[in-house]
């Protein structure tokens, strides 16, 4: 993806320079000392035990706190390119949605951290991966997950990373539109539908990521869309479960299969229309 450094909307909070946060890729332990492979097992456990978190992953704990601190000086930042690219993508996605929604759009914040973080949704290790917290309207990223995507999930490339960011901003759009609140209400009223509703919410966020991808089509290089599709397939429930526990249990899905995630991303990218992302009105997703 072709991008420009130095343009910022001022929505990035860079806390990677916090004292005690550790070096690049440092992990703060959660039960079991989860790294990305451990997360696959953890996610499978959550899925199989009926967990239905839609945007914020499971491994939160009250005892984990991110230390105070600020940004790393650019001249000393080994992740500078990835940091600036992430900010560029985040601002680009939000700009697209601000144009689409108009006056009803309110910017989210991008919070960059290392190791562990305290959020409006609770505290978490970076092992949970990127996530959106509706309580404080922030997308949380530990940049070391970029390497995990390539090395552990087989999803390399800058546009694979861009897809991840765009998906999380998609959850912010759902929050602004009240979709997430409605899903939680329906989940409470019909617990048997909690997982299927979560799948529909996640697939809509994938489709929203595709809508943004369409808006920046003239900035893409050959192979970028394939990178995003590969990334969406890599985080399908079926693939994660098979890798974590050696079998697939569809009744425990919360995010959708690899095929579904890639298909809904492609649907948004093909049309560029948010209206084509209504995963809740179709009989089968």
Secondary structure, 3 states (H helix, E strand, C coil): CCCCCCCCCCCEEECCCCCCCCCCCCCCCCCCCCCHHHHHHHHHHHHHCCCCCCCCCCCECCCCCCCCCCCCCHHHCCCHHHHHHHHHHHHHHHHHHHHHHHHHCCCCEEEECCCEEEECCEEEEHHHCCEEECCCCEEEECCCHHHHHHHCCCCCCHHHHHHHHHHHHHHHHHHHHCHHHHHHHHHHHCHHHHHHHHHHHHHHHHHHHHHHHHHCHHHCCCCHHHHHHHHHHHCCHHHHHHHHHCCCCHHHCCCCCHHHHHHHHHHHHHHCCHHHHCCCCCCCC
